[in-house]
């Protein structure tokens, strides 16, 4: 029983620490700058991945 309580406390501590670190790291979603992607022509439209003959 003591081990179970210790494991629950450790899991709670790890969850809180993870949330705090994720808030501190400055990570934010940023849109892709398609002008910097190699091999991509800006005027080129997306092509279908399936070819039907």
mmCIF entry with sequence, helices, sheets and N, C-alpha, C, O atoms, coordinates in Angstrom:
data_MODEL
# 
_entry.id   MODEL 
# 
_entity.id                         1 
_entity.type                       polymer 
_entity.pdbx_number_of_molecules   1 
# 
_entity_poly.entity_id                      1 
_entity_poly.type                           'polypeptide(L)' 
_entity_poly.nstd_linkage                   no 
_entity_poly.nstd_monomer                   no 
_entity_poly.pdbx_seq_one_letter_code       
;(UNK)(UNK)(UNK)(UNK)(UNK)(UNK)(UNK)(UNK)(UNK)(UNK)(UNK)(UNK)(UNK)(UNK)(UNK)(UNK)
(UNK)(UNK)(UNK)(UNK)(UNK)(UNK)(UNK)(UNK)(UNK)(UNK)(UNK)(UNK)(UNK)(UNK)(UNK)(UNK)
(UNK)(UNK)(UNK)(UNK)(UNK)(UNK)(UNK)(UNK)(UNK)(UNK)(UNK)(UNK)(UNK)(UNK)(UNK)(UNK)
(UNK)(UNK)(UNK)(UNK)(UNK)
;
_entity_poly.pdbx_seq_one_letter_code_can   XXXXXXXXXXXXXXXXXXXXXXXXXXXXXXXXXXXXXXXXXXXXXXXXXXXXX 
_entity_poly.pdbx_strand_id                 A 
# 
loop_
_entity_poly_seq.entity_id 
_entity_poly_seq.num 
_entity_poly_seq.mon_id 
_entity_poly_seq.hetero 
1 1  UNK n 
1 2  UNK n 
1 3  UNK n 
1 4  UNK n 
1 5  UNK n 
1 6  UNK n 
1 7  UNK n 
1 8  UNK n 
1 9  UNK n 
1 10 UNK n 
1 11 UNK n 
1 12 UNK n 
1 13 UNK n 
1 14 UNK n 
1 15 UNK n 
1 16 UNK n 
1 17 UNK n 
1 18 UNK n 
1 19 UNK n 
1 20 UNK n 
1 21 UNK n 
1 22 UNK n 
1 23 UNK n 
1 24 UNK n 
1 25 UNK n 
1 26 UNK n 
1 27 UNK n 
1 28 UNK n 
1 29 UNK n 
1 30 UNK n 
1 31 UNK n 
1 32 UNK n 
1 33 UNK n 
1 34 UNK n 
1 35 UNK n 
1 36 UNK n 
1 37 UNK n 
1 38 UNK n 
1 39 UNK n 
1 40 UNK n 
1 41 UNK n 
1 42 UNK n 
1 43 UNK n 
1 44 UNK n 
1 45 UNK n 
1 46 UNK n 
1 47 UNK n 
1 48 UNK n 
1 49 UNK n 
1 50 UNK n 
1 51 UNK n 
1 52 UNK n 
1 53 UNK n 
# 
_struct_asym.id          A 
_struct_asym.entity_id   1 
# 
loop_
_struct_conf.conf_type_id 
_struct_conf.id 
_struct_conf.pdbx_PDB_helix_id 
_struct_conf.beg_label_comp_id 
_struct_conf.beg_label_asym_id 
_struct_conf.beg_label_seq_id 
_struct_conf.pdbx_beg_PDB_ins_code 
_struct_conf.end_label_comp_id 
_struct_conf.end_label_asym_id 
_struct_conf.end_label_seq_id 
_struct_conf.pdbx_end_PDB_ins_code 
_struct_conf.beg_auth_comp_id 
_struct_conf.beg_auth_asym_id 
_struct_conf.beg_auth_seq_id 
_struct_conf.end_auth_comp_id 
_struct_conf.end_auth_asym_id 
_struct_conf.end_auth_seq_id 
_struct_conf.pdbx_PDB_helix_class 
_struct_conf.details 
_struct_conf.pdbx_PDB_helix_length 
HELX_P HELX_P1 AA1 UNK A 2  ? UNK A 24 ? UNK A 2  UNK A 24 1 ? 23 
HELX_P HELX_P2 AA2 UNK A 34 ? UNK A 36 ? UNK A 34 UNK A 36 5 ? 3  
# 
_struct_conf_type.id          HELX_P 
_struct_conf_type.criteria    ? 
_struct_conf_type.reference   ? 
# 
loop_
_atom_site.group_PDB 
_atom_site.id 
_atom_site.type_symbol 
_atom_site.label_atom_id 
_atom_site.label_alt_id 
_atom_site.label_comp_id 
_atom_site.label_asym_id 
_atom_site.label_entity_id 
_atom_site.label_seq_id 
_atom_site.pdbx_PDB_ins_code 
_atom_site.Cartn_x 
_atom_site.Cartn_y 
_atom_site.Cartn_z 
_atom_site.occupancy 
_atom_site.B_iso_or_equiv 
_atom_site.pdbx_formal_charge 
_atom_site.auth_seq_id 
_atom_site.auth_comp_id 
_atom_site.auth_asym_id 
_atom_site.auth_atom_id 
_atom_site.pdbx_PDB_model_num 
ATOM 1   N N  . UNK A 1 1  ? 0.821  -1.195 0.000   1.00 0.00 ? 1  UNK A N  1 
ATOM 2   C CA . UNK A 1 1  ? 0.000  0.000  0.000   1.00 0.00 ? 1  UNK A CA 1 
ATOM 3   C C  . UNK A 1 1  ? 0.867  1.262  0.000   1.00 0.00 ? 1  UNK A C  1 
ATOM 4   O O  . UNK A 1 1  ? 0.548  2.249  -0.663  1.00 0.00 ? 1  UNK A O  1 
ATOM 5   N N  . UNK A 1 2  ? 1.950  1.211  0.743   1.00 0.00 ? 2  UNK A N  1 
ATOM 6   C CA . UNK A 1 2  ? 2.857  2.356  0.792   1.00 0.00 ? 2  UNK A CA 1 
ATOM 7   C C  . UNK A 1 2  ? 3.479  2.599  -0.576  1.00 0.00 ? 2  UNK A C  1 
ATOM 8   O O  . UNK A 1 2  ? 3.643  3.743  -1.000  1.00 0.00 ? 2  UNK A O  1 
ATOM 9   N N  . UNK A 1 3  ? 3.824  1.512  -1.262  1.00 0.00 ? 3  UNK A N  1 
ATOM 10  C CA . UNK A 1 3  ? 4.409  1.654  -2.595  1.00 0.00 ? 3  UNK A CA 1 
ATOM 11  C C  . UNK A 1 3  ? 3.403  2.249  -3.582  1.00 0.00 ? 3  UNK A C  1 
ATOM 12  O O  . UNK A 1 3  ? 3.773  3.055  -4.437  1.00 0.00 ? 3  UNK A O  1 
ATOM 13  N N  . UNK A 1 4  ? 2.153  1.860  -3.467  1.00 0.00 ? 4  UNK A N  1 
ATOM 14  C CA . UNK A 1 4  ? 1.120  2.402  -4.343  1.00 0.00 ? 4  UNK A CA 1 
ATOM 15  C C  . UNK A 1 4  ? 0.941  3.899  -4.108  1.00 0.00 ? 4  UNK A C  1 
ATOM 16  O O  . UNK A 1 4  ? 0.831  4.667  -5.064  1.00 0.00 ? 4  UNK A O  1 
ATOM 17  N N  . UNK A 1 5  ? 0.910  4.310  -2.867  1.00 0.00 ? 5  UNK A N  1 
ATOM 18  C CA . UNK A 1 5  ? 0.786  5.738  -2.543  1.00 0.00 ? 5  UNK A CA 1 
ATOM 19  C C  . UNK A 1 5  ? 2.008  6.499  -3.046  1.00 0.00 ? 5  UNK A C  1 
ATOM 20  O O  . UNK A 1 5  ? 1.872  7.590  -3.599  1.00 0.00 ? 5  UNK A O  1 
ATOM 21  N N  . UNK A 1 6  ? 3.187  5.940  -2.863  1.00 0.00 ? 6  UNK A N  1 
ATOM 22  C CA . UNK A 1 6  ? 4.404  6.595  -3.351  1.00 0.00 ? 6  UNK A CA 1 
ATOM 23  C C  . UNK A 1 6  ? 4.381  6.720  -4.869  1.00 0.00 ? 6  UNK A C  1 
ATOM 24  O O  . UNK A 1 6  ? 4.799  7.741  -5.415  1.00 0.00 ? 6  UNK A O  1 
ATOM 25  N N  . UNK A 1 7  ? 3.898  5.695  -5.547  1.00 0.00 ? 7  UNK A N  1 
ATOM 26  C CA . UNK A 1 7  ? 3.818  5.733  -7.008  1.00 0.00 ? 7  UNK A CA 1 
ATOM 27  C C  . UNK A 1 7  ? 2.819  6.781  -7.473  1.00 0.00 ? 7  UNK A C  1 
ATOM 28  O O  . UNK A 1 7  ? 3.083  7.488  -8.445  1.00 0.00 ? 7  UNK A O  1 
ATOM 29  N N  . UNK A 1 8  ? 1.690  6.897  -6.811  1.00 0.00 ? 8  UNK A N  1 
ATOM 30  C CA . UNK A 1 8  ? 0.697  7.917  -7.161  1.00 0.00 ? 8  UNK A CA 1 
ATOM 31  C C  . UNK A 1 8  ? 1.233  9.321  -6.934  1.00 0.00 ? 8  UNK A C  1 
ATOM 32  O O  . UNK A 1 8  ? 1.003  10.218 -7.745  1.00 0.00 ? 8  UNK A O  1 
ATOM 33  N N  . UNK A 1 9  ? 1.951  9.514  -5.826  1.00 0.00 ? 9  UNK A N  1 
ATOM 34  C CA . UNK A 1 9  ? 2.545  10.827 -5.554  1.00 0.00 ? 9  UNK A CA 1 
ATOM 35  C C  . UNK A 1 9  ? 3.595  11.168 -6.602  1.00 0.00 ? 9  UNK A C  1 
ATOM 36  O O  . UNK A 1 9  ? 3.665  12.305 -7.068  1.00 0.00 ? 9  UNK A O  1 
ATOM 37  N N  . UNK A 1 10 ? 4.406  10.192 -6.971  1.00 0.00 ? 10 UNK A N  1 
ATOM 38  C CA . UNK A 1 10 ? 5.424  10.414 -7.996  1.00 0.00 ? 10 UNK A CA 1 
ATOM 39  C C  . UNK A 1 10 ? 4.800  10.740 -9.352  1.00 0.00 ? 10 UNK A C  1 
ATOM 40  O O  . UNK A 1 10 ? 5.291  11.612 -10.068 1.00 0.00 ? 10 UNK A O  1 
ATOM 41  N N  . UNK A 1 11 ? 3.729  10.048 -9.703  1.00 0.00 ? 11 UNK A N  1 
ATOM 42  C CA . UNK A 1 11 ? 3.044  10.313 -10.971 1.00 0.00 ? 11 UNK A CA 1 
ATOM 43  C C  . UNK A 1 11 ? 2.423  11.707 -10.982 1.00 0.00 ? 11 UNK A C  1 
ATOM 44  O O  . UNK A 1 11 ? 2.487  12.406 -11.993 1.00 0.00 ? 11 UNK A O  1 
ATOM 45  N N  . UNK A 1 12 ? 1.830  12.111 -9.875  1.00 0.00 ? 12 UNK A N  1 
ATOM 46  C CA . UNK A 1 12 ? 1.242  13.448 -9.787  1.00 0.00 ? 12 UNK A CA 1 
ATOM 47  C C  . UNK A 1 12 ? 2.323  14.523 -9.886  1.00 0.00 ? 12 UNK A C  1 
ATOM 48  O O  . UNK A 1 12 ? 2.150  15.531 -10.571 1.00 0.00 ? 12 UNK A O  1 
ATOM 49  N N  . UNK A 1 13 ? 3.433  14.297 -9.197  1.00 0.00 ? 13 UNK A N  1 
ATOM 50  C CA . UNK A 1 13 ? 4.540  15.253 -9.246  1.00 0.00 ? 13 UNK A CA 1 
ATOM 51  C C  . UNK A 1 13 ? 5.094  15.368 -10.675 1.00 0.00 ? 13 UNK A C  1 
ATOM 52  O O  . UNK A 1 13 ? 5.386  16.469 -11.140 1.00 0.00 ? 13 UNK A O  1 
ATOM 53  N N  . UNK A 1 14 ? 5.235  14.246 -11.360 1.00 0.00 ? 14 UNK A N  1 
ATOM 54  C CA . UNK A 1 14 ? 5.752  14.259 -12.731 1.00 0.00 ? 14 UNK A CA 1 
ATOM 55  C C  . UNK A 1 14 ? 4.798  14.973 -13.676 1.00 0.00 ? 14 UNK A C  1 
ATOM 56  O O  . UNK A 1 14 ? 5.236  15.693 -14.573 1.00 0.00 ? 14 UNK A O  1 
ATOM 57  N N  . UNK A 1 15 ? 3.497  14.778 -13.482 1.00 0.00 ? 15 UNK A N  1 
ATOM 58  C CA . UNK A 1 15 ? 2.508  15.448 -14.330 1.00 0.00 ? 15 UNK A CA 1 
ATOM 59  C C  . UNK A 1 15 ? 2.556  16.959 -14.137 1.00 0.00 ? 15 UNK A C  1 
ATOM 60  O O  . UNK A 1 15 ? 2.547  17.712 -15.111 1.00 0.00 ? 15 UNK A O  1 
ATOM 61  N N  . UNK A 1 16 ? 2.607  17.400 -12.898 1.00 0.00 ? 16 UNK A N  1 
ATOM 62  C CA . UNK A 1 16 ? 2.675  18.835 -12.621 1.00 0.00 ? 16 UNK A CA 1 
ATOM 63  C C  . UNK A 1 16 ? 3.976  19.426 -13.161 1.00 0.00 ? 16 UNK A C  1 
ATOM 64  O O  . UNK A 1 16 ? 3.962  20.504 -13.756 1.00 0.00 ? 16 UNK A O  1 
ATOM 65  N N  . UNK A 1 17 ? 5.089  18.741 -12.964 1.00 0.00 ? 17 UNK A N  1 
ATOM 66  C CA . UNK A 1 17 ? 6.373  19.238 -13.458 1.00 0.00 ? 17 UNK A CA 1 
ATOM 67  C C  . UNK A 1 17 ? 6.383  19.330 -14.981 1.00 0.00 ? 17 UNK A C  1 
ATOM 68  O O  . UNK A 1 17 ? 6.954  20.262 -15.547 1.00 0.00 ? 17 UNK A O  1 
ATOM 69  N N  . UNK A 1 18 ? 5.749  18.360 -15.644 1.00 0.00 ? 18 UNK A N  1 
ATOM 70  C CA . UNK A 1 18 ? 5.682  18.390 -17.104 1.00 0.00 ? 18 UNK A CA 1 
ATOM 71  C C  . UNK A 1 18 ? 4.880  19.582 -17.595 1.00 0.00 ? 18 UNK A C  1 
ATOM 72  O O  . UNK A 1 18 ? 5.297  20.268 -18.528 1.00 0.00 ? 18 UNK A O  1 
ATOM 73  N N  . UNK A 1 19 ? 3.741  19.833 -16.982 1.00 0.00 ? 19 UNK A N  1 
ATOM 74  C CA . UNK A 1 19 ? 2.908  20.970 -17.381 1.00 0.00 ? 19 UNK A CA 1 
ATOM 75  C C  . UNK A 1 19 ? 3.658  22.282 -17.166 1.00 0.00 ? 19 UNK A C  1 
ATOM 76  O O  . UNK A 1 19 ? 3.616  23.164 -18.024 1.00 0.00 ? 19 UNK A O  1 
ATOM 77  N N  . UNK A 1 20 ? 4.334  22.418 -16.046 1.00 0.00 ? 20 UNK A N  1 
ATOM 78  C CA . UNK A 1 20 ? 5.089  23.640 -15.767 1.00 0.00 ? 20 UNK A CA 1 
ATOM 79  C C  . UNK A 1 20 ? 6.206  23.842 -16.792 1.00 0.00 ? 20 UNK A C  1 
ATOM 80  O O  . UNK A 1 20 ? 6.394  24.952 -17.292 1.00 0.00 ? 20 UNK A O  1 
ATOM 81  N N  . UNK A 1 21 ? 6.939  22.787 -17.104 1.00 0.00 ? 21 UNK A N  1 
ATOM 82  C CA . UNK A 1 21 ? 8.036  22.916 -18.067 1.00 0.00 ? 21 UNK A CA 1 
ATOM 83  C C  . UNK A 1 21 ? 7.530  23.213 -19.469 1.00 0.00 ? 21 UNK A C  1 
ATOM 84  O O  . UNK A 1 21 ? 8.167  23.972 -20.199 1.00 0.00 ? 21 UNK A O  1 
ATOM 85  N N  . UNK A 1 22 ? 6.414  22.642 -19.860 1.00 0.00 ? 22 UNK A N  1 
ATOM 86  C CA . UNK A 1 22 ? 5.856  22.935 -21.180 1.00 0.00 ? 22 UNK A CA 1 
ATOM 87  C C  . UNK A 1 22 ? 5.407  24.380 -21.285 1.00 0.00 ? 22 UNK A C  1 
ATOM 88  O O  . UNK A 1 22 ? 5.488  24.977 -22.358 1.00 0.00 ? 22 UNK A O  1 
ATOM 89  N N  . UNK A 1 23 ? 4.935  24.948 -20.189 1.00 0.00 ? 23 UNK A N  1 
ATOM 90  C CA . UNK A 1 23 ? 4.543  26.359 -20.217 1.00 0.00 ? 23 UNK A CA 1 
ATOM 91  C C  . UNK A 1 23 ? 5.756  27.278 -20.262 1.00 0.00 ? 23 UNK A C  1 
ATOM 92  O O  . UNK A 1 23 ? 5.681  28.367 -20.831 1.00 0.00 ? 23 UNK A O  1 
ATOM 93  N N  . UNK A 1 24 ? 6.871  26.859 -19.674 1.00 0.00 ? 24 UNK A N  1 
ATOM 94  C CA . UNK A 1 24 ? 8.072  27.695 -19.603 1.00 0.00 ? 24 UNK A CA 1 
ATOM 95  C C  . UNK A 1 24 ? 8.922  27.670 -20.868 1.00 0.00 ? 24 UNK A C  1 
ATOM 96  O O  . UNK A 1 24 ? 9.672  28.615 -21.117 1.00 0.00 ? 24 UNK A O  1 
ATOM 97  N N  . UNK A 1 25 ? 8.825  26.618 -21.668 1.00 0.00 ? 25 UNK A N  1 
ATOM 98  C CA . UNK A 1 25 ? 9.788  26.443 -22.756 1.00 0.00 ? 25 UNK A CA 1 
ATOM 99  C C  . UNK A 1 25 ? 9.575  27.395 -23.921 1.00 0.00 ? 25 UNK A C  1 
ATOM 100 O O  . UNK A 1 25 ? 10.433 27.481 -24.800 1.00 0.00 ? 25 UNK A O  1 
ATOM 101 N N  . UNK A 1 26 ? 8.460  28.112 -23.958 1.00 0.00 ? 26 UNK A N  1 
ATOM 102 C CA . UNK A 1 26 ? 8.245  29.083 -25.013 1.00 0.00 ? 26 UNK A CA 1 
ATOM 103 C C  . UNK A 1 26 ? 7.768  28.463 -26.317 1.00 0.00 ? 26 UNK A C  1 
ATOM 104 O O  . UNK A 1 26 ? 7.729  29.145 -27.341 1.00 0.00 ? 26 UNK A O  1 
ATOM 105 N N  . UNK A 1 27 ? 7.407  27.198 -26.303 1.00 0.00 ? 27 UNK A N  1 
ATOM 106 C CA . UNK A 1 27 ? 6.944  26.545 -27.517 1.00 0.00 ? 27 UNK A CA 1 
ATOM 107 C C  . UNK A 1 27 ? 5.580  27.089 -27.906 1.00 0.00 ? 27 UNK A C  1 
ATOM 108 O O  . UNK A 1 27 ? 4.641  27.102 -27.109 1.00 0.00 ? 27 UNK A O  1 
ATOM 109 N N  . UNK A 1 28 ? 5.498  27.528 -29.129 1.00 0.00 ? 28 UNK A N  1 
ATOM 110 C CA . UNK A 1 28 ? 4.220  27.977 -29.673 1.00 0.00 ? 28 UNK A CA 1 
ATOM 111 C C  . UNK A 1 28 ? 4.105  27.434 -31.088 1.00 0.00 ? 28 UNK A C  1 
ATOM 112 O O  . UNK A 1 28 ? 5.107  27.304 -31.791 1.00 0.00 ? 28 UNK A O  1 
ATOM 113 N N  . UNK A 1 29 ? 2.907  27.121 -31.498 1.00 0.00 ? 29 UNK A N  1 
ATOM 114 C CA . UNK A 1 29 ? 2.704  26.663 -32.861 1.00 0.00 ? 29 UNK A CA 1 
ATOM 115 C C  . UNK A 1 29 ? 2.953  27.821 -33.816 1.00 0.00 ? 29 UNK A C  1 
ATOM 116 O O  . UNK A 1 29 ? 2.451  28.924 -33.601 1.00 0.00 ? 29 UNK A O  1 
ATOM 117 N N  . UNK A 1 30 ? 3.721  27.579 -34.862 1.00 0.00 ? 30 UNK A N  1 
ATOM 118 C CA . UNK A 1 30 ? 3.983  28.602 -35.860 1.00 0.00 ? 30 UNK A CA 1 
ATOM 119 C C  . UNK A 1 30 ? 3.623  28.036 -37.223 1.00 0.00 ? 30 UNK A C  1 
ATOM 120 O O  . UNK A 1 30 ? 3.881  26.864 -37.495 1.00 0.00 ? 30 UNK A O  1 
ATOM 121 N N  . UNK A 1 31 ? 3.035  28.851 -38.076 1.00 0.00 ? 31 UNK A N  1 
ATOM 122 C CA . UNK A 1 31 ? 2.680  28.360 -39.405 1.00 0.00 ? 31 UNK A CA 1 
ATOM 123 C C  . UNK A 1 31 ? 3.928  28.088 -40.240 1.00 0.00 ? 31 UNK A C  1 
ATOM 124 O O  . UNK A 1 31 ? 4.969  28.715 -40.039 1.00 0.00 ? 31 UNK A O  1 
ATOM 125 N N  . UNK A 1 32 ? 3.815  27.163 -41.162 1.00 0.00 ? 32 UNK A N  1 
ATOM 126 C CA . UNK A 1 32 ? 4.933  26.806 -42.038 1.00 0.00 ? 32 UNK A CA 1 
ATOM 127 C C  . UNK A 1 32 ? 5.172  27.913 -43.051 1.00 0.00 ? 32 UNK A C  1 
ATOM 128 O O  . UNK A 1 32 ? 4.228  28.394 -43.678 1.00 0.00 ? 32 UNK A O  1 
ATOM 129 N N  . UNK A 1 33 ? 6.417  28.319 -43.217 1.00 0.00 ? 33 UNK A N  1 
ATOM 130 C CA . UNK A 1 33 ? 6.793  29.285 -44.240 1.00 0.00 ? 33 UNK A CA 1 
ATOM 131 C C  . UNK A 1 33 ? 7.143  28.493 -45.497 1.00 0.00 ? 33 UNK A C  1 
ATOM 132 O O  . UNK A 1 33 ? 8.255  27.980 -45.626 1.00 0.00 ? 33 UNK A O  1 
ATOM 133 N N  . UNK A 1 34 ? 6.185  28.396 -46.426 1.00 0.00 ? 34 UNK A N  1 
ATOM 134 C CA . UNK A 1 34 ? 6.356  27.547 -47.602 1.00 0.00 ? 34 UNK A CA 1 
ATOM 135 C C  . UNK A 1 34 ? 7.444  28.056 -48.530 1.00 0.00 ? 34 UNK A C  1 
ATOM 136 O O  . UNK A 1 34 ? 7.894  27.312 -49.401 1.00 0.00 ? 34 UNK A O  1 
ATOM 137 N N  . UNK A 1 35 ? 7.886  29.309 -48.373 1.00 0.00 ? 35 UNK A N  1 
ATOM 138 C CA . UNK A 1 35 ? 8.961  29.811 -49.234 1.00 0.00 ? 35 UNK A CA 1 
ATOM 139 C C  . UNK A 1 35 ? 10.301 29.207 -48.832 1.00 0.00 ? 35 UNK A C  1 
ATOM 140 O O  . UNK A 1 35 ? 11.251 29.262 -49.612 1.00 0.00 ? 35 UNK A O  1 
ATOM 141 N N  . UNK A 1 36 ? 10.402 28.632 -47.638 1.00 0.00 ? 36 UNK A N  1 
ATOM 142 C CA . UNK A 1 36 ? 11.661 28.063 -47.170 1.00 0.00 ? 36 UNK A CA 1 
ATOM 143 C C  . UNK A 1 36 ? 11.736 26.548 -47.321 1.00 0.00 ? 36 UNK A C  1 
ATOM 144 O O  . UNK A 1 36 ? 12.761 25.942 -47.006 1.00 0.00 ? 36 UNK A O  1 
ATOM 145 N N  . UNK A 1 37 ? 10.659 25.934 -47.798 1.00 0.00 ? 37 UNK A N  1 
ATOM 146 C CA . UNK A 1 37 ? 10.643 24.486 -47.965 1.00 0.00 ? 37 UNK A CA 1 
ATOM 147 C C  . UNK A 1 37 ? 11.374 24.135 -49.251 1.00 0.00 ? 37 UNK A C  1 
ATOM 148 O O  . UNK A 1 37 ? 11.049 24.662 -50.315 1.00 0.00 ? 37 UNK A O  1 
ATOM 149 N N  . UNK A 1 38 ? 12.353 23.252 -49.162 1.00 0.00 ? 38 UNK A N  1 
ATOM 150 C CA . UNK A 1 38 ? 13.170 22.897 -50.330 1.00 0.00 ? 38 UNK A CA 1 
ATOM 151 C C  . UNK A 1 38 ? 12.338 22.163 -51.377 1.00 0.00 ? 38 UNK A C  1 
ATOM 152 O O  . UNK A 1 38 ? 11.509 21.311 -51.057 1.00 0.00 ? 38 UNK A O  1 
ATOM 153 N N  . UNK A 1 39 ? 12.583 22.518 -52.630 1.00 0.00 ? 39 UNK A N  1 
ATOM 154 C CA . UNK A 1 39 ? 11.952 21.822 -53.734 1.00 0.00 ? 39 UNK A CA 1 
ATOM 155 C C  . UNK A 1 39 ? 10.492 22.158 -53.945 1.00 0.00 ? 39 UNK A C  1 
ATOM 156 O O  . UNK A 1 39 ? 9.782  21.405 -54.612 1.00 0.00 ? 39 UNK A O  1 
ATOM 157 N N  . UNK A 1 40 ? 10.033 23.249 -53.405 1.00 0.00 ? 40 UNK A N  1 
ATOM 158 C CA . UNK A 1 40 ? 8.622  23.604 -53.564 1.00 0.00 ? 40 UNK A CA 1 
ATOM 159 C C  . UNK A 1 40 ? 8.529  24.886 -54.358 1.00 0.00 ? 40 UNK A C  1 
ATOM 160 O O  . UNK A 1 40 ? 9.130  25.902 -54.009 1.00 0.00 ? 40 UNK A O  1 
ATOM 161 N N  . UNK A 1 41 ? 7.766  24.822 -55.433 1.00 0.00 ? 41 UNK A N  1 
ATOM 162 C CA . UNK A 1 41 ? 7.510  25.986 -56.267 1.00 0.00 ? 41 UNK A CA 1 
ATOM 163 C C  . UNK A 1 41 ? 6.242  26.661 -55.742 1.00 0.00 ? 41 UNK A C  1 
ATOM 164 O O  . UNK A 1 41 ? 5.222  26.000 -55.547 1.00 0.00 ? 41 UNK A O  1 
ATOM 165 N N  . UNK A 1 42 ? 6.303  27.957 -55.518 1.00 0.00 ? 42 UNK A N  1 
ATOM 166 C CA . UNK A 1 42 ? 5.179  28.676 -54.926 1.00 0.00 ? 42 UNK A CA 1 
ATOM 167 C C  . UNK A 1 42 ? 3.943  28.598 -55.820 1.00 0.00 ? 42 UNK A C  1 
ATOM 168 O O  . UNK A 1 42 ? 2.824  28.483 -55.321 1.00 0.00 ? 42 UNK A O  1 
ATOM 169 N N  . UNK A 1 43 ? 4.140  28.661 -57.143 1.00 0.00 ? 43 UNK A N  1 
ATOM 170 C CA . UNK A 1 43 ? 3.008  28.649 -58.069 1.00 0.00 ? 43 UNK A CA 1 
ATOM 171 C C  . UNK A 1 43 ? 2.459  27.247 -58.304 1.00 0.00 ? 43 UNK A C  1 
ATOM 172 O O  . UNK A 1 43 ? 1.404  27.096 -58.919 1.00 0.00 ? 43 UNK A O  1 
ATOM 173 N N  . UNK A 1 44 ? 3.141  26.246 -57.836 1.00 0.00 ? 44 UNK A N  1 
ATOM 174 C CA . UNK A 1 44 ? 2.730  24.864 -58.070 1.00 0.00 ? 44 UNK A CA 1 
ATOM 175 C C  . UNK A 1 44 ? 1.594  24.473 -57.124 1.00 0.00 ? 44 UNK A C  1 
ATOM 176 O O  . UNK A 1 44 ? 1.657  24.705 -55.917 1.00 0.00 ? 44 UNK A O  1 
ATOM 177 N N  . UNK A 1 45 ? 0.572  23.881 -57.699 1.00 0.00 ? 45 UNK A N  1 
ATOM 178 C CA . UNK A 1 45 ? -0.565 23.425 -56.901 1.00 0.00 ? 45 UNK A CA 1 
ATOM 179 C C  . UNK A 1 45 ? -0.326 21.995 -56.446 1.00 0.00 ? 45 UNK A C  1 
ATOM 180 O O  . UNK A 1 45 ? 0.480  21.279 -57.041 1.00 0.00 ? 45 UNK A O  1 
ATOM 181 N N  . UNK A 1 46 ? -1.001 21.588 -55.426 1.00 0.00 ? 46 UNK A N  1 
ATOM 182 C CA . UNK A 1 46 ? -0.871 20.232 -54.911 1.00 0.00 ? 46 UNK A CA 1 
ATOM 183 C C  . UNK A 1 46 ? -1.380 19.229 -55.951 1.00 0.00 ? 46 UNK A C  1 
ATOM 184 O O  . UNK A 1 46 ? -2.372 19.468 -56.640 1.00 0.00 ? 46 UNK A O  1 
ATOM 185 N N  . UNK A 1 47 ? -0.682 18.122 -56.040 1.00 0.00 ? 47 UNK A N  1 
ATOM 186 C CA . UNK A 1 47 ? -1.089 17.083 -56.989 1.00 0.00 ? 47 UNK A CA 1 
ATOM 187 C C  . UNK A 1 47 ? -1.602 15.876 -56.215 1.00 0.00 ? 47 UNK A C  1 
ATOM 188 O O  . UNK A 1 47 ? -1.207 15.629 -55.076 1.00 0.00 ? 47 UNK A O  1 
ATOM 189 N N  . UNK A 1 48 ? -2.478 15.144 -56.855 1.00 0.00 ? 48 UNK A N  1 
ATOM 190 C CA . UNK A 1 48 ? -3.034 13.960 -56.229 1.00 0.00 ? 48 UNK A CA 1 
ATOM 191 C C  . UNK A 1 48 ? -1.976 12.892 -56.081 1.00 0.00 ? 48 UNK A C  1 
ATOM 192 O O  . UNK A 1 48 ? -1.127 12.729 -56.957 1.00 0.00 ? 48 UNK A O  1 
ATOM 193 N N  . UNK A 1 49 ? -2.019 12.164 -54.982 1.00 0.00 ? 49 UNK A N  1 
ATOM 194 C CA . UNK A 1 49 ? -1.061 11.096 -54.758 1.00 0.00 ? 49 UNK A CA 1 
ATOM 195 C C  . UNK A 1 49 ? -1.422 9.804  -55.450 1.00 0.00 ? 49 UNK A C  1 
ATOM 196 O O  . UNK A 1 49 ? -0.604 8.886  -55.515 1.00 0.00 ? 49 UNK A O  1 
ATOM 197 N N  . UNK A 1 50 ? -2.644 9.716  -55.974 1.00 0.00 ? 50 UNK A N  1 
ATOM 198 C CA . UNK A 1 50 ? -3.102 8.499  -56.639 1.00 0.00 ? 50 UNK A CA 1 
ATOM 199 C C  . UNK A 1 50 ? -3.239 8.759  -58.128 1.00 0.00 ? 50 UNK A C  1 
ATOM 200 O O  . UNK A 1 50 ? -3.764 9.789  -58.551 1.00 0.00 ? 50 UNK A O  1 
ATOM 201 N N  . UNK A 1 51 ? -2.762 7.815  -58.907 1.00 0.00 ? 51 UNK A N  1 
ATOM 202 C CA . UNK A 1 51 ? -2.889 7.939  -60.365 1.00 0.00 ? 51 UNK A CA 1 
ATOM 203 C C  . UNK A 1 51 ? -3.822 6.840  -60.832 1.00 0.00 ? 51 UNK A C  1 
ATOM 204 O O  . UNK A 1 51 ? -3.571 5.654  -60.619 1.00 0.00 ? 51 UNK A O  1 
ATOM 205 N N  . UNK A 1 52 ? -4.907 7.257  -61.474 1.00 0.00 ? 52 UNK A N  1 
ATOM 206 C CA . UNK A 1 52 ? -5.866 6.298  -62.009 1.00 0.00 ? 52 UNK A CA 1 
ATOM 207 C C  . UNK A 1 52 ? -5.730 6.289  -63.524 1.00 0.00 ? 52 UNK A C  1 
ATOM 208 O O  . UNK A 1 52 ? -5.755 7.337  -64.169 1.00 0.00 ? 52 UNK A O  1 
ATOM 209 N N  . UNK A 1 53 ? -5.585 5.097  -64.082 1.00 0.00 ? 53 UNK A N  1 
ATOM 210 C CA . UNK A 1 53 ? -5.440 4.981  -65.541 1.00 0.00 ? 53 UNK A CA 1 
ATOM 211 C C  . UNK A 1 53 ? -6.569 4.211  -66.114 1.00 0.00 ? 53 UNK A C  1 
ATOM 212 O O  . UNK A 1 53 ? -6.625 4.008  -67.327 1.00 0.00 ? 53 UNK A O  1 
# 
